[in-house]
Amino acid sequence: MIDFLIIGGGIGGISAAARLAPLGKTVVLERESALGYHASGRSAAMFEPNYGSPSTVELSHASGDFFKQEDGGFLSPRGVMFLAAKGEDEAFQRCCESFDAAQMDLQQAVDIVPILNTDAIGNVAHHHSGEDIDTDRLIQWFAKLCRAHGGAIHTGQEVTKITKLSDGWEVHTKDQVFRAKMLLNAAGAWVDEIAKLAGITPLNVTPLRRSMARIPAPGGHDVSTWPMLLDIHENWYAKPDAGSLIVSPAEEDQMQPFDAWPDDMVIAEGLARYQEFVTEEVTRVEASWAGLRTFSPDRNLVIGPDAAEPSFFWVACQGGYGFQSCPAVSQLVADLVTGQASPIDPKVIAALAPARYA
């Protein structure tokens, strides 16, 4: 019998598998043909430890040493530039305090990002700690670690039936049956669907769509050294990517779990908001895509055993913070499963516990 059966091969599931594989027989089931296909494969791939709810910030800061030291590090310099329109002084100061960002001279900002529209921008701040995450390498590193400890990863395995046994769980896919002592639900946007199959009370979460558009480098500039650009209200953001610029409307449109695609009108509205802050007109979109970010009602992650059935373990509702928090989250999963003491503040662990929705 399997010790730990993990449903979901996104960053939450595969990082948990890497931590659990040394502790017992571990198997990951991913419905798609590759790991990280949905939300994890469509991430902005940023490590900004001050971004998110207080519990998320705690987890992200606890992940910092891993990102910087493990396997030569997974981060590269980027930085974040916060932009405020004229007349938004109070909101700008709150943003600086929240992100621990330092105000900078507008001309200095233009020297870094030449397309900034000085007629529209009132204040600029910069935070050096925002860094790019090598997300592809990170997923494969966790997968390699899982396999090195005897873990198995099965793709193309959509779960169709789950039955509670006296000593664990029986999980059916189209052509296989798996038996496990513990079932970990890391199914991303589908976490409630998996819970229902297992007879577990769902969290009643709704995935939120987030879209991206890739545009050519504005004005032919070399954007490789530009920071991520973020409107202080998060009405849009932009980030260099492979010689181009990706721009997001930063929308949160409620969706049912599915393979998300972008809405052209939403993309157009986001690009219009972005264009108010820059001097270069957007004339062409090279590509666009969307992903689903799943949050709990209180915006904290849901990590821990189900309140009614401890052998059903939630690794859920990571929203847009799955990558930047995964080192600490996956270690917390292993600590909770084994009953080991965790370095994470007990108040944070309580804030993440599924019991809060019991």
N, C-alpha and C positions, 0 to 999 in steps of 0.2 A: 504493500500500500504506500502511496505517496504521502510524505509528511506535509508538504506545502504545495497546493495547487493554486496558481495565480492566473486569474482571468484578466487579460489585458497586457499587451506588450508595448505600451507607451513608456515614457521615462519613469512614471511611478511604478509600474509593474516590473520592468526589467531591472531597475535599481534595487527594488525590494528582493528580487530573485537573487541578485548577486550577494546580498547580505545574508539571505536565508540558506543558500546552497551549502555553505560549510556546516550548517546546523542540522541538516536532514535532507532527505530526497526531495528535490524541488523540480516542479514542472511549470512552464509558462504556456498558456494557450492564447494565441493571437488570431483573431478572425480574419485579418487581412494577410496579404502575401508577404509583408515585410513588417519589421518592428517600427514603431513610431510613425505609423501611416497617417493618423488623423491629427489631433491637436499637437502632438509632439513634433510631427513633421512640418508644422506650419507656424512654428514659434518665431518670435522676433529675436530669440537667441541672445538675450541680454542678461547680465548679472548686475542688478542694481539692488543692493541689499537693503536699502531704505524704502523700497517700494512694496506696498501692501499693508495689510492689517498688522497690529502689533505682534500677533503670534507668528505671522509670516515673516516679518522683519527679524524676529528672533531666530527662526529656522534658517533664514538666508545668511545671517551673520555667522551662525554655527556651521555653515557650509563653506565659509570663505577659505579656511586653511586647506580643505580638500581640493578646491578648485585651483589653488595656487601651487600646491605641492605634489599632489598625486600624479604619478606617471608623467612628470615634467610639466604639469599644469594644463588646464583646459581654457585659460582666459587669454585674451589679447586686448591691448589698450583701445578704448573707444571714447569714453566720456559722454556726458549728457549735457546738452545746452537747453535751458528752459527759457522760453520766449513768452513775454507778456505784451499784450497790446497797450497802447497809450491809455492812460486813465485807469489802469488796473494795479495801482501801487499796493493796496492792501492785500489783494489776492496774491500778488507776486511775493510779498514778504512772507505770507503764510506758506507758500510753496518752498521758498528758500529754507525756512525753518524745518519743514517736514522732511526735506531731502538733504538737509545739511549742505546746501549748495551756496557758493559764494557769488555775490553780484559782480559783474564785470562791466567794463566800459563798452558801450555799444560799438564804437569804432574798432576796439580790440576784437569783438565778436565778428565784425565784418571782415577783418583781416584773416580770421580762421575760416569763415563761411561767406564768401564774397557775394552770394545772392540774397542776403538778408535785406529786407525792405525797411530802411531806416525811417521812412515816412509813417509806417504802421506800428513799428515796435517801440515800446516805451522803456522796457527793462529786459535785461538778459542776465542769467546766472549760469554758472558752469559747475559741474560735479565730475571730478576726475575718476571716481570709483566705478562708474558705469563701464562695464567691459563686455566684449563679445565672448560668448561661450561657443566652443567647438562642439555643437550638439551632436553631429553625426558621430564623431569620435567618442563622445561620452556614452552614447547609447551602445556602440560596439564594444567599448571598454567594459561596461557592466555586463553585456552579454557574454563576452569572453571570460570574465571572472565567474559568472554563473556556470558556464560549461566546464571551466577548469576544476570546479568542485563537484562535478558529476551532475549538474543540473541539465535539464532538457528544455529546449524551446521549440514549440510546434506552431508554425504559421499556417494560415488557411484553415483554421479550426474554429468555426462559429459554434458557440454553445447553443444547443437546442433544448436540453432538458437537464434539470438538476433535482436530485432526490436526496433527502436527508436520511442517513443510515444511523444505526445505533452507535457506530464507532466512527462516524465521519460523513462523507459526502460521495455521491455517485454523479458524475458529470458526463453527459452525452454530447458528442459532436456528430457531424454527419456520418462519419465512418469509424469513430473510436469511442471507447468508454474508459473513463478514468475514475479511480477511487482514491480519496485523500482524507487524511485526518483533519486538516484545516483548509478552508477555502478562503482565498484572499481576493476581494473584489476591487480590481484596479482597471475597470472597464471604461474609464473616462466618461464620455457623454452617455454611455450605456449602463452606468452603475445601477440606476434604478431598475432597468430591465433585467439585469442579472439578479438583483435582489428579489424581484417578483418571481423569477423562475425558481429561486431557492426557497420561496415561502417566507422571506424576510421582509419586514416592513420597510418600504422604500423611504428615501430621504425627501422625496417630492421636490427634487431640484429640476431646473430647466436650463439646458445648455444655452449659451449666448454666442451668437456668431460674431466673429471678428474678421474683417476683410483686409486684404493687402493689394496694392497695385505697384508694379515695377515700372518706373519711367526712366528714360535715358538720362545720363548724367547732365544736370542742368547747365546750359551754356557751354557744354563740352569740358567742364572742369574735371580735374582729378579729385574725386570725392573720397578717395580711400582713407584720408586722414581726418575727414570731417567727423564731428561727434554726432550722436543721435540728437535729433531736434525734436523737442516736445513742447507743445502748447501747454501752458500752466493748468488749463482746465481739462487736459487730455481729450480735446476735441479732434486731434490728429497728432500723428508723429511720423517722423521720417528717419531713415537709417541707410547708410551706404551698404551696398550688397553687390559684390562681384562686378564692380565698375559702374553699376547703376545706382538708383535710389529707390528704395521701397517706401511707399507712403501708405499709411493706414488711416481710415476715417475714425478708428478707435470706437466703433459702434458696439453696442451690446444688445442686439436684437434677439429676442427669445425664439428658440427653434426647438423642434423635436430632434432627437438624435438621428443624424443621417450624415452621409458624406457631403459636407457643406460646399456650396459654391457661392461666389460673390453676387451681389445685386448691383447691376450697372449704375443705377441711380444713386445708391449709397456711395459707391466709389467716386462718382462725379461730385457729389456733395463734399466728400472728404478732401478731394483734390482742390476744390474751390476754397475750402477753409485753409488748406496749406498754402495756396497761391497768394492769399492775402498777406502772408508774412514774407514773401520772396519776390524778387524782381523778374525771374525767368518764367515765362509762360509754359504751361504744360501743353504740349502739342500732340503727344503720342503716349499711349500705354503699351508697354512691351508684353506684359502678362498680368493676370490678376488671379487671386485665389482666396479662399476663406477657410477658417477652422472654427471649431466649437470649443469655447472655454466654459467649463462647468464649475459653478460656485455653489456653496451652501448658502442658506438664507442669511447667515451672519458673516459671510465672506471669510470665515476661517476654514482651513482644510479639515477634512474628516479622516482621522487616523486612529484606528484602534478596533478592538473587538466589538461586535454588535452587543447591545445591552441585553437582548433577550437570548442570543445564541452566540456564546463566546468563540465557537469554532468557525464562525463567519466573521472575517476580519476586513474592515473597510480601509482602502487606500484611495481616497476619493476627493473630489471637489478641489483639485489643485489649481483651478482657474488658469491664470496666466503666469503662475509662479512655480510650475512643476520642475522646470530645469534648475532654476536658481536655488531651490530649496531641497532638491532630491538627495544630496549627500546626507544631510541631517535627517530628513524624513525617513530615508531607507534604513538608517541606523536606528532610528527610533522604532520603526516597525520591528526590527530584529530584537531590540531591547524589550519591547512590550510582549512579543511572542515568547521570549525565554524568561521573562520576569526579572531581567537584569536592571540594575539602576541606570537611569539615563542622565546625561549631563544637562538635558533640557529642563528648564524651569517647570516644576510640577504644575504651576498655574497655566503655563502654555499647554502642557499635555492635557489638562482638564478642558481647556478651550477647544482642543482638537477632538476630544473624545466623542464618539457617536452617542454616548449616553445622554448628551445634552438634548437629543431629539427623541429620547425614549418616551 
